Amino acid sequence: MTTAADIMTPGPQWISEEDTLYRAAQLMRELDVGALPVSDSKGRMSSILTDRDIVLRCVADGLDPAAVTAGELSLGAPHTITADADLTEVLQQMSDHQIRRLPVLDGDKQLVGIISESDLARELTDDQLADFVSSVYA
């Protein structure tokens, strides 16, 4: 049985709610990622910030990414899955909620990885991937 832990990208880089969107964009470029988990003041994941969020909810609105923080753009707690969840559960969660990135938590509810579309593309058959893409982008 393939689990979330088997297909996730481990060790995601965090960004604090206090960090600016400018810093987030720089970190995304350095890491070559399109999303970063956002942590609250207690070190818990509070949301996920995407490159799309920065462009559509900051830049397109005429806001200054050097002045707006990740916390100001946060939309609430993201959907998550446990590391031992099987691939069927991963696909179901991502399809049901039409999400492209799914944080993976260990037994202590600590973030240990993120599953993205590219992770799924490496694991799924072409037919499974086509079904997933049509459900997420429907």
N, C-alpha and C positions, 0 to 999 in steps of 0.2 A: 504494500500500500504506500503510495506516494503521499507525503505529508507537506504541510506548509513549510516546515523547517527544511525540507529537501529542496524546495524550489525558490525560496526567498533569497533576496540579496541581504547578506548579514551585515550587522554593524552599521546601521545608518547614522549619519552625522546629524546632530541636533542643531536647532537654532533657538535662542531664547525669545520669549514674547517681547523682551525689551530691545532686541536687535532691530535695526532698521531694515526696510525692504531693500535698500541699496546693498547692505551687507549680505542679505539673503541671496540676492542676485549674483553677487560676486562669488559666494560659496557654491551656488548652483553651477556656475561656470567652471570653477576650480574642480568640482567633483564630477562634472558632466552628468548632472541629474536635473530632473524637472520638478522635483518636489523635495521639501524638507519637513521632518516632524518639528513641531513647535512645542517647547516645554514651558510650563508655568514656573512660578517662583519656587515651587517645591520639587522641581525636577521631574514632574509628571507630564506625559504627553497631553497637550490640550487641544491640538489641531494639527492639520497639515497645510503647509503653504506651498502653492504651486507657482510656476512661472506664469501661468495663465492668470492666476489671482493678481499677481503684481501688475501685469499689463492691463487687464480689464478693470480692476477695481482700484487701481492707483494711478498709473500713467494715463490711461484713457480718460480718467476723471479730472486730470490736470493737477493731481496731488504730487508732492515732492517725495520720491522714494527715499531720500536721505533724511526725511523728517517723520515719515509714517513708520510705525513699528509693526512687527509681525503680529503682536497681540491685538493691535487695532484692526487688523484684517481678518483675524480668526473668526471662524464661523461655528465654533463649537466642537465637541469631541467627535473624532472620526470613527467610522466603523472599524473594528479590529477583529482578529481571529487568533486562536491559540496555535502555538507551534505544532501541536500534535493533530490538528485538524487535517482531514484528508482532502485530496484534490477536489473531490466532488463538492465538499463544503466551501472550499475557497471559491470555486466557480459560481456556486449558488449565491454566496454572499455578494460577490462582485457584480453578478448579473442582476440580482434583486435590487441592489442599491445603485446600479449603473455607475460604478466607481472603477477607476483605472489603476488605483494604487491601494493596497490593503496592508496596514501595519500588522506585524506578527508579534504576539506577546508570549512570554514564557509562563511557567506555572506561578511565578511571583508577580505577574502582570507588568513585567518590565519589557520594554521594546527591545526585540532582538533582531528584527529584520523588516523588510518591506517586500511585498510581492507586487510587481508591476506587470504591465502587458508584455514587456520583453522577457520577463522570467517565464510567463506562461507560454510564450511563443517557442521557447526552447524545450518545453515539456509536452505540449499538446500536439496531437495529430493535426493536419491541415483542416480536416472536417471539424474537429473540436474547436480549433481556433476560430474558424469561420462562424460557428454557432455562438461562441463567446462574444466575438466582435459585434455580431448583429444584435445580440441582446443588450450589450452595454451602450451601443450607439443608436438604439431604436428610438 
